[in-house]
Amino acid sequence: MEHDASDAGEARYELVISVDARRSGQYGDAEKPRMRERIYRILDTAFAQAGVDRRALYTGDRGDGVLMAVPGRIAVTRLLGLWMVEVHESLREENSSLRVPLGLRIAMHVGPVRHDANGINGRAVDLACRLADADVGRRLLDAEGADLVLVVSGSLYHDVVSAGGKFIQPERFAPAELDLKEGEFTGWFHLPGRARPDFSRLAPQGPAEGGEGSEGTGDDPRPADAEGHDGGQLDDGPLGHGGPAADDEGHDDGPGSARYVAGGDLSVNRDNVYHQPVHIGRAVNSPRRKD
């Protein structure tokens, strides 16, 4: 995707899509190229079926995933609806012949994006990458036995998803408050083809796939545990209560939302009953550590 020279360095509102592969660090050197080929084949097939010309998008390779920016002239609802349906179907077709299925985490956020000779940048890009790398998405795939999870930012959910539309079912999204490096944000999680995510089924979190400072591109050489959980960690801090969560624009998402502060031990509290071991340590509402 090309821009006029006069637009260089100017921010424009675009949909940012970050795609990451599950447990990419467990693919050997001989397997990783085939994994990457599958990801691009899945995405390209979905774009073609959804009637979106991928040449109109910015696409950046991330080794174990893809980073994309969609210009405003392409409807966001088409990507959230029909394109996600086609990604799901294409992924299912690919996995039908694989002994170890490919898993994908996809994040979306709309915000100001700057393009330069080396790619794209901006807070919107950073947030999309953080959401795709969120540990909650990893554990949802394991807990639900799913191969695809979508997470959208709070602003994208309230501005677009909540209104519904063709192939967009807002009632099948569930909010989880995430403590990211940039601050606290609400991610709305969706498992295509499945019911609303149930966070009470999540297993305790473990070490991050990409190690400390991972933004979704790092690899964890350690294998999954006996139950197949690869875990993940964003920042330091415990998992908090399961009460109402505020999103990145201050919206209160009401009952059924969950609060996830990266790091520490996992605890899930629903109706004042903890369903996982309780973290003993820094309280969720205590002052944040300054690194």
Secondary structure, 3 states (H helix, E strand, C coil): CCCCHHHCCCCEEEEEEEEEECCHHHCCCCCHHHHHHHHHHHHHHHHHHHCCCHHHCEEEECCCEEEEEECCCCCHHHHHHHHHHHHHHHHHHHHCCCCCCCCEEEEEEEEEEEEECCEEECHHHHHHHHHHHCHHHHHHHHHHCCCEEEEEEHHHHHHCHHHCECCECHHHCEEEEEEECCEEEEEEEECCCCCCCCHHHCCCCCCCCCCCCCCCCCCCCCCCCCCCCCCCCCCCCCCCCCCCCECCCCCECCCCCEEEECCCCCCCEECCEECCCCCCCCCCCCCCCCC
